[in-house]
Amino acid sequence: MLTLTRKAGQKIRIGDRIEIVVREIRGRQVRLGITAPEGLPVYREELYQQIAQENSRAAQSVDLDALTELSGPSTPPASDSSKSPKTES
């Protein structure tokens, strides 16, 4: 793990597109500003862990038979050869 010391107003860059700014330091609390590309999720650790647990529970409760039914028949339907295609006159 990389450990850095920064003062209020100083920045940390991660690659070309992520910037972390130390906004304020008050006692034992640090306020950070994070600039990241749109669509890149940024979570607090405790929220990330909660989401991961919920996803794991949801994946365990999936009914595989129900999923198979959603995908439709495994063989294509037989074509009705008694109908002739329409032709233009």
Residue pairs with C-beta under 8 A, 6 or more apart in sequence:
4 12
6 12
6 22
7 22
7 25
8 22
8 23
8 24
8 25
9 21
9 22
9 23
10 21
10 22
11 19
11 20
11 21
11 22
12 19
12 20
12 21
13 19
13 20
14 20
17 36
17 37
17 40
18 34
18 35
18 36
18 37
18 40
19 34
19 35
19 36
20 32
20 33
20 34
20 35
21 32
21 33
21 34
21 35
22 30
22 31
22 32
23 31
23 32
23 33
24 30
24 31
25 31
34 42
36 42
43 51
